[in-house]
Amino acid sequence: MHHDLLNQRSAGIVLHPTSLPGPHGSGDLGPNAYYFVDWLHTAGQTLWQTLPLGPIGLANSPYMGRSALAGNPYLVALEPLVQQGWLDVAALHNTFIAEHVRFEEVLPWRMERLRLAFAGFCEKADAPTQAQFAQWQQDNAAWLDDYVLFMALDAHYATDLWTDWPAPLARRNAAALAQARNVHAQGIAFWAFVQWQFDVQLQALKAYANAKGVYLVGDLPIFIAHHSCDCWARPDLYLLDDEGQPSVVAGVPPDYFAVEGQRWGNPLYDWEAMAADGYQWWVERIRRQLQLANLIRIDHFRGFEACWEIPVTEPTAIHGRWVKGPGIALFEAVERALGKPPIIAEDLGLITPEVDALRLSTGFPGMRVLQFGFSEDATSSHLPHNYVANTVVYCGTHDNDMALGWWVCCSPRERAFAAEYLGTDGHDVHWAMIRACALSVANHALCQFQDVLGLDGYHRMNTPGTMGCWTWRFRWDWVRPEHAERLARITAVSGRTRFARLQLPA
């Protein structure tokens, strides 16, 4: 089914679940996620690109998580915990604002509610429910055991990095780990409970969406954070020194987004070490993501051809160098283990013929961003008349401005080009962009939910290289019937909808 999905025309929306409305300070996997699936269904959309659903890290970004395999604890909806009888409904009272996630207030509040729910589970859960939990832990032990111990130790030592923990634990001395599992048994059980609930809730949402003809597009950030259970559990898979510190870090060279490039600071993979066991870490990572989503967008695909390696002593990304990645060998190993995975390759940024060749040899669709097309000329690969079918086109991604914000901020030359190309005077540039993407030959056309709602740059989700992002939320009273109706019509006339025929007057 997934491969048919990649080959047939479809349309969809980019929206991180934290952006959903809801009474608990941030969007989650609760009732509003189901209402959103209903909205997508009404609007004729087949894809919901959720962005990464893993734990968040630095600057509340889901691209800097503490685990490549775990789910974000703060996406666990609280209503089901009340329904199970594990959490008192009175504990849900709060005074959070509806717009924007105030992470510094919301995260500790949510964490406290999860702890109360775990206490309620321990006290009240019946034997069959406890057996389900035990079975789930057993089924997921391969990744879960390291993660829950890491989180328990992280909470206990409260340091910035696992390298600052007592040496026997940092270096994973077997006796020290066994002792820690005993000492921190309660904390370990709590983190396992949270992951179980995330999994149960996400699987239920995915099943509901799929039944409505809506498919989840997950997201696989290429790198992980240094302070993550992945790096601590398998330091041999990263370029680290004897102290467990990175000697080189990841980033990208200077480009359209940043004159000094971006120094992301993630540790880099030791591709030789990964190749030695047939890229097993990647196989398991992709296997897990396919449990959580129907399709996967692989972030920074060009990193598999070559990564920008920055010496850890350099404050910016300017003095880095390109270092070869694993290339096709990694994807062949994944295909041997899992069959051909339904993957979208995020091939934006500085793309060389070698990166194009790698993507073509995988058969994965690449990405195009309509906004980028107007900063070049008519030969731009980002303009619809130059697309090929095996493409996913975006008006803009979560890293771009809204269409209306872009129109205000772009250069006069770009604005004139876009006005002529899209046939717009700017007041409806968001619809003109959505239509241009939809009518293109690209198999998949996606836009941010903000653009459907006609919101301006104030509602932007992320500005690469800056802090204070990822807080945007919408309210249902901003969503009018004509939003879904207009999107459904565009989707239908462009052959991207499961509705057989658009109802037009005879």
C-alpha positions as CSV (number, residue, x, y, z in Angstrom):
1,M,0.0,0.0,0.0
2,H,2.8,2.4,0.9
3,H,4.4,2.2,-2.5
4,D,1.2,2.9,-4.2
5,L,1.0,5.9,-2.0
6,L,4.3,7.2,-3.3
7,N,3.3,6.6,-6.9
8,Q,-0.1,8.1,-7.0
9,R,-1.0,11.8,-7.0
10,S,-1.8,13.1,-3.5
11,A,-2.0,16.3,-1.5
12,G,-1.4,17.0,2.1
13,I,-0.7,19.4,5.0
14,V,2.4,20.0,7.1
15,L,1.6,20.5,10.8
16,H,3.4,19.4,13.9
17,P,1.0,18.0,16.5
18,T,2.1,20.6,19.1
19,S,0.4,23.2,16.9
20,L,-3.0,21.6,17.4
21,P,-5.5,23.3,19.7
22,G,-6.3,21.8,23.0
23,P,-6.7,22.7,26.6
24,H,-3.3,21.5,28.0
25,G,-0.8,24.2,26.8
26,S,0.3,22.4,23.7
27,G,-1.2,20.2,21.0
28,D,-0.9,16.4,21.5
29,L,-2.3,13.1,20.3
30,G,-5.7,13.7,21.9
31,P,-9.1,14.6,20.5
32,N,-7.9,17.5,18.5
33,A,-5.6,15.3,16.4
34,Y,-8.7,13.3,15.5
35,Y,-10.6,16.4,14.6
36,F,-7.7,17.4,12.4
37,V,-7.8,14.1,10.6
38,D,-11.5,14.7,10.0
39,W,-10.7,18.1,8.6
40,L,-8.0,16.6,6.2
41,H,-10.6,14.1,5.1
42,T,-13.1,16.8,4.4
43,A,-10.5,18.9,2.5
44,G,-9.6,15.9,0.2
45,Q,-6.1,15.6,1.7
46,T,-4.3,12.2,1.8
47,L,-1.1,13.1,3.6
48,W,-0.4,14.6,7.1
49,Q,3.2,15.4,7.5
50,T,3.7,15.5,11.2
51,L,7.4,16.6,11.4
52,P,9.5,14.5,13.9
53,L,7.5,13.0,16.8
54,G,10.6,12.1,18.9
55,P,11.7,13.8,22.2
56,I,12.6,17.4,21.8
57,G,16.0,18.8,22.7
58,L,17.8,22.1,22.5
59,A,15.5,25.1,21.8
60,N,12.5,22.7,22.0
61,S,13.4,21.5,18.5
62,P,12.2,18.0,17.5
63,Y,15.4,17.8,15.4
64,M,17.6,17.6,18.5
65,G,16.1,14.7,20.4
66,R,17.5,12.5,23.2
67,S,16.5,9.3,21.3
68,A,16.2,8.3,17.6
69,L,13.5,5.8,18.5
70,A,11.4,7.1,21.4
71,G,8.3,9.3,21.2
72,N,7.9,12.8,22.5
73,P,6.5,12.5,26.1
74,Y,4.8,15.9,25.8
75,L,2.6,14.6,22.9
76,V,0.9,12.0,25.2
77,A,-2.7,13.2,25.5
78,L,-4.0,13.5,29.1
79,E,-7.7,12.8,28.4
80,P,-7.1,9.0,27.8
81,L,-5.2,8.8,31.1
82,V,-8.3,10.3,32.9
83,Q,-10.6,7.9,31.0
84,Q,-8.5,5.0,32.2
85,G,-9.0,6.2,35.8
86,W,-5.3,6.8,36.4
87,L,-5.5,10.6,36.5
88,D,-7.9,12.8,38.4
89,V,-9.8,15.2,36.1
90,A,-9.2,18.0,38.6
91,A,-5.4,17.7,37.8
92,L,-6.1,19.0,34.3
93,H,-7.1,22.5,35.4
94,N,-4.7,25.1,34.1
95,T,-4.5,28.7,32.9
96,F,-2.4,28.3,29.7
97,I,-3.0,30.6,26.7
98,A,-4.5,29.1,23.6
99,E,-2.0,30.5,21.2
100,H,1.7,29.6,21.3
101,V,3.3,27.0,23.4
102,R,5.0,28.4,26.5
103,F,7.4,25.5,26.7
104,E,8.9,26.6,30.0
105,E,5.5,26.5,31.7
106,V,3.8,23.7,29.8
107,L,6.6,21.0,29.9
108,P,7.0,20.8,33.7
109,W,3.2,20.9,34.1
110,R,2.7,18.1,31.6
111,M,5.5,16.0,33.1
112,E,3.9,16.3,36.5
113,R,0.6,15.0,35.1
114,L,2.4,12.1,33.5
115,R,3.9,11.2,36.9
116,L,0.5,11.4,38.6
117,A,-0.9,9.2,35.9
118,F,1.9,6.6,36.4
119,A,1.2,6.6,40.1
120,G,-2.5,6.0,39.3
121,F,-1.6,3.2,36.9
122,C,0.5,1.5,39.5
123,E,-2.3,1.7,42.1
124,K,-5.3,0.9,39.9
125,A,-4.4,-0.9,36.7
126,D,-6.0,-4.4,36.5
127,A,-4.0,-7.5,35.7
128,P,-4.8,-7.6,31.9
129,T,-3.7,-3.9,31.5
130,Q,-0.5,-4.6,33.5
131,A,0.1,-7.6,31.3
132,Q,-0.3,-5.5,28.1
133,F,2.3,-3.0,29.5
134,A,4.7,-5.9,30.3
135,Q,4.3,-7.4,26.9
136,W,4.8,-4.0,25.2
137,Q,8.1,-3.5,27.1
138,Q,9.2,-7.0,26.1
139,D,8.4,-6.3,22.4
140,N,10.3,-3.0,22.4
141,A,13.2,-4.0,24.7
142,A,15.8,-3.7,22.0
143,W,15.6,0.1,22.0
144,L,13.5,0.8,25.1
145,D,15.9,-0.7,27.7
146,D,18.7,1.8,26.9
147,Y,16.3,4.7,26.6
148,V,14.6,4.3,29.9
149,L,17.8,3.8,31.8
150,F,19.3,6.9,30.1
151,M,16.3,9.0,31.0
152,A,16.4,7.8,34.7
153,L,20.1,8.6,34.9
154,D,19.6,11.9,33.1
155,A,16.9,12.9,35.7
156,H,19.1,11.8,38.6
157,Y,22.4,13.4,37.6
158,A,20.9,16.5,35.8
159,T,24.1,17.2,33.9
160,D,24.2,18.7,30.4
161,L,26.0,15.6,29.0
162,W,26.2,11.9,29.8
163,T,30.0,12.2,29.7
164,D,29.7,14.1,33.1
165,W,28.0,11.1,34.8
166,P,30.2,8.9,37.1
167,A,32.7,7.1,34.8
168,P,31.4,3.6,35.3
169,L,28.0,4.7,34.1
170,A,29.2,6.9,31.3
171,R,31.4,4.1,30.0
172,R,28.6,1.5,30.5
173,N,30.4,-0.8,32.9
174,A,28.1,-3.8,33.1
175,A,28.1,-4.1,36.9
176,A,27.4,-0.4,37.3
177,L,24.5,-0.6,34.7
178,A,23.0,-3.6,36.5
179,Q,23.2,-1.7,39.9
180,A,21.7,1.4,38.3
181,R,18.7,-0.6,36.9
182,N,18.0,-1.7,40.5
183,V,18.5,1.7,42.1
184,H,16.4,3.6,39.5
185,A,13.8,0.9,38.9
186,Q,10.9,3.3,39.6
187,G,12.2,6.0,37.3
188,I,12.8,3.3,34.6
189,A,9.2,2.0,34.9
190,F,7.9,5.6,34.7
191,W,9.7,6.3,31.4
192,A,8.6,3.0,30.0
193,F,5.0,3.8,30.9
194,V,5.2,7.2,29.1
195,Q,6.6,5.5,26.0
196,W,3.9,2.8,26.1
197,Q,1.2,5.5,26.3
198,F,2.8,7.4,23.4
199,D,2.8,4.3,21.3
200,V,-0.7,3.2,22.1
201,Q,-2.0,6.7,21.3
202,L,-0.1,7.1,18.1
203,Q,-1.1,3.7,16.8
204,A,-4.7,4.5,17.5
205,L,-4.4,7.8,15.7
206,K,-2.6,6.3,12.7
207,A,-5.3,3.6,12.4
208,Y,-8.1,6.2,12.6
209,A,-6.3,8.3,10.0
210,N,-5.7,5.4,7.6
211,A,-9.3,4.3,7.9
212,K,-10.2,7.8,6.6
213,G,-7.7,7.6,3.7
214,V,-5.2,9.9,5.5
215,Y,-1.6,8.7,5.8
216,L,1.0,9.9,8.2
217,V,4.3,11.2,6.8
218,G,6.9,10.8,9.6
219,D,10.2,12.5,9.8
220,L,13.7,11.0,10.4
221,P,16.3,13.7,11.4
222,I,19.6,12.5,10.0
223,F,21.6,13.3,13.1
224,I,21.0,12.7,16.8
225,A,22.0,14.9,19.8
226,H,25.3,14.2,21.6
227,H,23.3,14.0,24.9
228,S,21.1,11.2,23.7
229,C,20.7,7.6,24.7
230,D,21.8,6.6,21.1
231,C,25.2,8.2,21.5
232,W,25.6,6.9,25.1
233,A,24.5,3.3,24.3
234,R,26.7,3.0,21.1
235,P,29.5,5.5,21.3
236,D,31.4,3.2,18.9
237,L,29.1,4.4,16.1
238,Y,30.2,8.1,16.4
239,L,33.4,10.1,15.8
240,L,34.1,10.6,19.5
241,D,37.4,11.0,21.4
242,D,38.5,8.9,24.4
243,E,36.5,11.1,26.7
244,G,33.3,10.5,24.7
245,Q,33.4,14.0,23.3
246,P,33.0,14.8,19.5
247,S,36.1,15.8,17.7
248,V,34.0,17.0,14.8
249,V,30.4,18.1,14.6
250,A,27.7,18.4,11.9
251,G,26.3,21.4,10.1
252,V,26.0,22.9,6.7
253,P,28.2,25.4,4.8
254,P,27.1,29.1,4.2
255,D,23.9,29.2,2.1
256,Y,20.6,31.0,1.5
257,F,19.5,30.6,5.2
258,A,22.8,31.6,6.9
259,V,25.9,33.5,5.8
260,E,28.1,31.7,8.3
261,G,26.5,28.4,7.5
262,Q,24.8,26.5,10.4
263,R,26.9,24.7,13.1
264,W,24.3,22.2,14.3
265,G,26.8,20.6,16.8
266,N,25.5,17.0,16.5
267,P,28.2,14.3,16.6
268,L,29.0,12.7,13.2
269,Y,28.6,9.0,12.5
270,D,31.5,6.6,12.1
271,W,30.2,5.2,8.8
272,E,32.9,2.5,8.7
273,A,31.7,1.2,12.1
274,M,28.1,1.3,10.9
275,A,28.9,-0.6,7.8
276,A,30.6,-3.4,9.8
277,D,27.3,-4.8,11.0
278,G,25.3,-4.0,7.8
279,Y,24.0,-0.6,9.1
280,Q,21.9,-2.4,11.7
281,W,21.3,0.8,13.6
282,W,19.7,2.4,10.6
283,V,17.7,-0.7,9.7
284,E,16.2,-0.7,13.3
285,R,15.6,3.0,13.2
286,I,13.7,2.9,9.9
287,R,11.8,-0.2,11.0
288,R,10.6,1.7,14.1
289,Q,9.6,4.8,12.2
290,L,7.5,2.7,9.8
291,Q,5.6,1.4,12.8
292,L,4.8,5.1,13.7
293,A,4.1,6.5,10.2
294,N,3.1,5.3,6.7
295,L,5.8,7.3,4.9
296,I,9.1,8.8,6.1
297,R,10.8,12.0,5.1
298,I,14.5,11.6,5.6
299,D,16.0,14.9,6.7
300,H,19.3,16.2,5.1
301,F,19.5,13.4,2.5
302,R,22.6,14.9,1.1
303,G,24.4,13.8,4.3
304,F,24.3,10.2,3.1
305,E,26.4,11.3,0.1
306,A,28.7,13.6,2.0
307,C,28.5,15.5,5.4
308,W,29.8,18.9,6.2
309,E,32.3,18.1,9.0
310,I,33.3,21.0,11.3
311,P,36.1,20.8,13.8
312,V,34.6,21.1,17.3
313,T,36.9,24.0,18.0
314,E,35.3,26.2,15.3
315,P,32.6,28.6,16.5
316,T,30.9,28.7,13.0
317,A,30.4,26.4,10.1
318,I,32.6,28.3,7.7
319,H,35.7,26.2,8.2
320,G,34.3,22.8,7.6
321,R,34.9,20.2,4.9
322,W,32.9,17.6,2.9
323,V,33.4,14.1,4.1
324,K,31.9,11.1,2.2
325,G,28.9,9.3,3.6
326,P,27.8,5.6,3.1
327,G,26.0,6.3,-0.2
328,I,23.8,3.6,-1.7
329,A,25.2,0.8,0.6
330,L,23.1,2.0,3.5
331,F,19.9,2.0,1.5
332,E,20.6,-1.4,0.0
333,A,21.1,-2.8,3.5
334,V,17.7,-1.3,4.6
335,E,16.0,-2.7,1.5
336,R,17.4,-6.2,2.1
337,A,16.0,-6.1,5.7
338,L,12.7,-4.3,5.2
339,G,11.9,-4.3,1.5
340,K,11.8,-1.0,-0.3
341,P,11.0,1.6,2.3
342,P,8.5,4.4,1.4
343,I,10.9,7.3,1.8
344,I,10.9,10.9,0.7
345,A,14.4,12.4,0.4
346,E,14.9,15.9,1.7
347,D,17.4,17.0,-0.9
348,L,17.4,20.8,-0.3
349,G,20.5,22.9,0.2
350,L,23.8,22.5,-1.7
351,I,23.0,19.6,-4.0
352,T,25.7,18.2,-6.2
353,P,25.5,15.8,-9.2
354,E,26.6,13.1,-6.8
355,V,23.7,13.7,-4.4
356,D,21.2,13.7,-7.4
357,A,22.8,10.4,-8.6
358,L,22.4,8.8,-5.1
359,R,18.8,9.9,-4.9
360,L,18.0,8.6,-8.4
361,S,19.6,5.3,-7.7
362,T,17.4,4.9,-4.6
363,G,14.3,5.8,-6.5
364,F,13.1,8.1,-3.6
365,P,11.2,11.2,-4.6
366,G,13.1,14.5,-3.9
367,M,11.7,17.8,-2.6
368,R,11.0,21.1,-4.2
369,V,10.0,24.4,-2.6
370,L,8.0,26.8,-4.7
371,Q,9.2,29.9,-2.8
372,F,12.8,29.1,-3.8
373,G,11.9,29.2,-7.5
374,F,11.4,32.9,-7.6
375,S,14.9,33.8,-6.4
376,E,16.3,32.2,-9.5
377,D,15.1,32.4,-13.2
378,A,12.8,30.3,-15.4
379,T,15.3,27.4,-15.4
380,S,14.9,26.9,-11.6
381,S,14.3,23.3,-10.5
382,H,11.9,24.7,-7.9
383,L,9.4,26.1,-10.5
384,P,6.5,23.8,-11.4
385,H,7.2,23.6,-15.2
386,N,10.6,21.9,-14.4
387,Y,9.3,19.2,-12.0
388,V,9.3,15.5,-12.7
389,A,6.5,13.2,-11.4
390,N,8.7,11.6,-8.7
391,T,8.7,14.8,-6.6
392,V,7.2,16.2,-3.4
393,V,6.5,19.9,-3.8
394,Y,5.9,22.4,-1.0
395,C,4.7,26.0,-1.1
396,G,7.1,26.2,1.8
397,T,8.4,23.8,4.5
398,H,8.4,24.3,8.3
399,D,11.7,26.1,7.8
400,N,10.2,28.7,5.4
401,D,8.0,31.8,5.9
402,M,4.3,31.7,5.2
403,A,3.4,32.6,1.7
404,L,2.0,36.0,2.8
405,G,5.1,36.6,5.0
406,W,7.4,35.7,2.1
407,W,5.5,38.0,-0.3
408,V,6.1,41.0,2.1
409,C,9.8,40.2,2.8
410,C,11.1,39.0,-0.6
411,S,12.9,41.3,-3.0
412,P,11.0,43.4,-5.5
413,R,12.5,41.2,-8.3
414,E,11.2,38.0,-6.7
415,R,7.8,39.6,-6.1
416,A,7.5,40.7,-9.7
417,F,8.5,37.3,-10.9
418,A,6.0,35.6,-8.6
419,A,3.2,38.0,-9.5
420,E,3.7,37.2,-13.2
421,Y,4.2,33.5,-12.8
422,L,1.3,32.9,-10.4
423,G,-1.0,35.5,-11.8
424,T,-1.5,37.2,-8.5
425,D,-1.3,40.8,-7.1
426,G,-0.3,39.3,-3.7
427,H,-3.6,39.4,-1.7
428,D,-4.2,35.7,-2.5
429,V,-0.6,34.6,-3.0
430,H,-1.1,31.7,-0.6
431,W,-3.9,30.2,-2.8
432,A,-2.0,31.0,-6.0
433,M,1.0,29.0,-4.6
434,I,-1.2,26.1,-3.3
435,R,-2.8,25.9,-6.8
436,A,0.5,26.1,-8.7
437,C,1.9,23.2,-6.6
438,A,-1.3,21.2,-7.0
439,L,-1.5,21.6,-10.7
440,S,2.1,20.6,-11.2
441,V,3.2,17.2,-12.4
442,A,4.7,16.4,-9.0
443,N,3.1,13.3,-7.4
444,H,2.8,15.0,-4.1
445,A,1.9,18.6,-3.2
446,L,2.0,19.8,0.4
447,C,1.6,23.1,2.1
448,Q,1.7,24.3,5.7
449,F,-1.6,24.6,7.4
450,Q,-0.9,28.3,8.0
451,D,-1.0,28.9,4.3
452,V,-4.4,27.3,3.9
453,L,-5.6,29.7,6.7
454,G,-4.0,32.7,4.9
455,L,-1.8,33.6,7.9
456,D,1.2,35.9,7.8
457,G,4.8,35.5,8.8
458,Y,3.9,36.0,12.5
459,H,2.7,32.4,12.4
460,R,5.9,30.9,11.2
461,M,6.9,27.6,12.8
462,N,10.7,27.7,12.5
463,T,13.4,30.1,11.4
464,P,16.6,28.0,11.0
465,G,19.5,29.1,13.2
466,T,17.4,31.1,15.7
467,M,15.9,30.4,19.1
468,G,12.3,30.6,20.3
469,C,10.8,28.7,17.5
470,W,8.4,25.7,17.4
471,T,5.7,27.5,19.5
472,W,3.0,28.2,16.9
473,R,-0.5,26.9,17.5
474,F,-3.9,27.6,15.7
475,R,-7.4,27.9,17.1
476,W,-10.4,26.2,15.6
477,D,-12.3,29.5,15.3
478,W,-9.7,30.5,12.7
479,V,-10.7,27.6,10.5
480,R,-13.7,28.4,8.3
481,P,-15.7,26.0,6.1
482,E,-14.4,27.7,2.9
483,H,-10.8,26.8,3.8
484,A,-11.6,23.1,3.4
485,E,-14.0,23.6,0.5
486,R,-11.5,25.6,-1.6
487,L,-8.6,23.2,-0.9
488,A,-10.8,20.3,-1.7
489,R,-11.7,21.8,-5.1
490,I,-8.1,22.6,-6.0
491,T,-7.2,19.1,-4.9
492,A,-9.9,17.5,-7.0
493,V,-9.3,19.4,-10.2
494,S,-5.6,18.6,-10.0
495,G,-6.3,14.9,-9.8
496,R,-5.0,14.5,-6.2
497,T,-8.2,13.4,-4.4
498,R,-9.9,10.2,-3.7
499,F,-13.3,11.9,-4.6
500,A,-14.0,10.4,-8.0
501,R,-15.6,13.5,-9.4
502,L,-15.9,17.1,-8.4
503,Q,-19.5,18.1,-8.2
504,L,-19.7,20.9,-10.9
505,P,-23.0,22.5,-12.1
506,A,-24.1,20.9,-15.4
